[in-house]
Amino acid sequence: MISREEARLILQDMFNSCIDGYTNLLAEDKKVPAMLIDDINALDMAIEALSQPPADQWIPCSEKLPDEANYYEVTVSYDGLVFTSYSFYSMTESCWCTYPNTITAWRERLPEPYKGVE
């Protein structure tokens, strides 16, 4: 089995080949097959999907911070303890609203809220 990054690189090579073919057809004033355009769009979407970390993957704060203000599951390292919690990331303050300077990683997946017994 290959890694997500290896798959992304293979798809990127295929995408580049399709773009080269597209460019050559345009340069030769030839009709571009609709299937080639569909392939380019599909490869582009797959590459974008593989470029994003899975929703349940921890993202170290040293590598990336959230792109939008929201609540996130976080890993907190405080006074020798390591635990998970939830915190709001503020874009205006560019910081976590709880546990300042102690959050080491975050992930976007939040659990489904309790819906009660039906």
BELCOR-V442474 format. One record per helix or strand of 3 or more residues. SS is the DSSP state (A for helix, B for strand). FROM is the first residue (numbers start at 0). TO is the last residue. If there is no record, write none. Layout:
ss=SS from=FROM to=TO
ss=SS from=FROM to=TO
//
This chain:
ss=A from=3 to=26
ss=A from=33 to=50
ss=B from=69 to=77
ss=B from=80 to=89
ss=B from=102 to=106
//
